[in-house]
């Protein structure tokens, strides 16, 4: 795989507005890694002034801010746009319907809840970038009908050739991945897992192994996209995980080493969201690291959620490791409790009406089922929800029981 930088389909100048410096930094680092230009503002009034001065292509707008909130700032920015379309995407922890309505009435074009899901943010940027580029092209030129037909035929021919080649590559990738994924650690009796790829190979992977001292290490990783490209991104991650667990390395060191390797190996448009656990059954303690995935849940024996461990790090492969990047969270464990790790493909799987499976439905399913039946219960609930629809992303679920020492 080449390490050469790959520019996004449409490089954009993005105005990031947030009163929290940490949020501005995380989003800014992510956008720059994707090849976009970033300008910053820490409140709504400053956002309006910066918009006039910088003329960005897109605005990522926080809602709750001092001086001027995001709704008022968006109204003023939209008034300044004139005939130019500048999409505004709200980033907010406010998810009530009335808040969304106010945002749309203020001129907002899209909404993304906090904490930011970087996979979804990248997809939205790509989609909006294409729309912006399409607007530019319509203004600049109009291709004749015959030229359009010729290009369409060429595109279909290239698509068929790509499809044929992809089938061969997918078969090879599936074979290589199956060899990497078939490890004895996954047969540990405390584990229960399910991976359902959206394509022939999955970008969601699960790994588990015990260190020489008996400590259990588990990982659920979700590479950008799905299919062959996503699965290739997980190969160095799997190899390093199993090697370093076997060497007896600490979880923070494992995370830092894997992150540094992926920063070198992956192009800027690729990264890996992941969650790691290191469970010490003797001490009734666990260490947890989550970057870019949905929260890790800790359930007590009756299924009640006792801890929600949110993603507080960017995904692997975006920024170089530092002291903050590899910090893990410690959790006390009670015998009979259980961790639940899952990819966003599970809660975002939508039925024919566009309704996602959602966190609330997942929690209800986990609570209602006994520990040993939770995987089957989630599979059944998701199948009933989807009906004839198919998930558009890989789905992975990993349950890890906390047994007595």
KAPE-V569659 format. One record per run of one state. SS is the DSSP state (H for helix, E for strand, C for the rest). FROM is the first residue (numbers start at 1). TO is the last residue. If there is no record, write none. Layout:
ss=SS from=FROM to=TO
ss=SS from=FROM to=TO
//
This chain:
ss=C from=1 to=12
ss=E from=13 to=17
ss=C from=18 to=20
ss=H from=21 to=33
ss=C from=34 to=36
ss=E from=37 to=41
ss=C from=42 to=43
ss=H from=44 to=54
ss=C from=55 to=57
ss=E from=58 to=62
ss=C from=63 to=69
ss=H from=70 to=81
ss=C from=82 to=86
ss=E from=87 to=92
ss=C from=93 to=96
ss=H from=97 to=105
ss=C from=106 to=109
ss=E from=110 to=113
ss=C from=114 to=117
ss=H from=118 to=140
ss=C from=141 to=144
ss=H from=145 to=181
ss=C from=182 to=183
ss=H from=184 to=187
ss=C from=188 to=190
ss=E from=191 to=196
ss=C from=197 to=203
ss=E from=204 to=210
ss=C from=211 to=215
ss=E from=216 to=223
ss=C from=224 to=227
ss=H from=228 to=246
ss=C from=247 to=250
ss=H from=251 to=265
ss=C from=266 to=271
ss=E from=272 to=280
ss=C from=281 to=284
ss=E from=285 to=291
ss=C from=292 to=295
ss=E from=296 to=299
ss=C from=300 to=304
ss=E from=305 to=309
ss=C from=310 to=312
ss=E from=313 to=313
ss=C from=314 to=315
ss=E from=316 to=316
ss=C from=317 to=328
ss=E from=329 to=332
ss=C from=333 to=337
ss=E from=338 to=342
ss=C from=343 to=343
ss=H from=344 to=347
ss=C from=348 to=349
ss=E from=350 to=350
ss=C from=351 to=355
ss=E from=356 to=356
ss=C from=357 to=358
ss=H from=359 to=368
ss=C from=369 to=370
ss=H from=371 to=386
ss=C from=387 to=394
ss=E from=395 to=401
ss=C from=402 to=405
//
